[in-house]
């Protein structure tokens, strides 16, 4: 428990050994400098992971949209995917040996032929096969 007497003892000990006070101040300064340096560069690990996940998601969305556009009756199409948060890394000991991309959790498909039951069924089946999703996680809507 920290009380006034304990705080006074710690302060006296630090004043008797100024190198401890200097080491503590240096440690705090290094921590602050590292934090400020990361802010100045504008990059962080989460931003990098996020941009990698976004790039992966956009590439997947365009591949699915291209495949769907080939289906007769679909017409113009837009695909929006929801992904699990981030990529998973595989390690062997302390060495990174690979990564697993984030899983697709859900899909929304907006297409010109989305008003037809046949097209909705075909689009749902195709997206389910491409993304390994159950049909209840895929929604198909008609494009205006």
C-alpha positions, 0 to 999 in steps of 0.5 A: 500500500502506498502511503505518504511515508512509503512515498517519502522513503522511495523519494529519499532512496532515489535522491541518494542514488541519482543514477536510478533517477536518471535511468528511469528518466532516460527509459521514459524519454526513450518510450516517448521518442519511440511513440512520437517516431511512429506518429511522425512516419504515419505508419503503424502495424495495424494500418499495414495489416488493414491495408493488406486486408483491404487489398486482399478484399478488393482483389477477391471482390473483383474476381467474384464480380468478374465471374458473376458477370459471365453468368447469363442474366446477371448484368452489371454486378457489384460485390461487397465482402465482409472479412474476418479481422486480419491475416493469420501468420504461421510460425515454426519455432520463432520463424514465420513460415507463411500466412493464412488470409482472412476468411470471408464471413459474408457477401452482398451481391448487387446485380441488374438481374437480382430481381429474378429468383433463378439469378438469385439462386445461381449467384448465391450458389456461385458465391457459396462455392467460391467463398465456402460460405453457407447460403444464409451469409449471402444476400443478392439484391437487384441493382437500380 
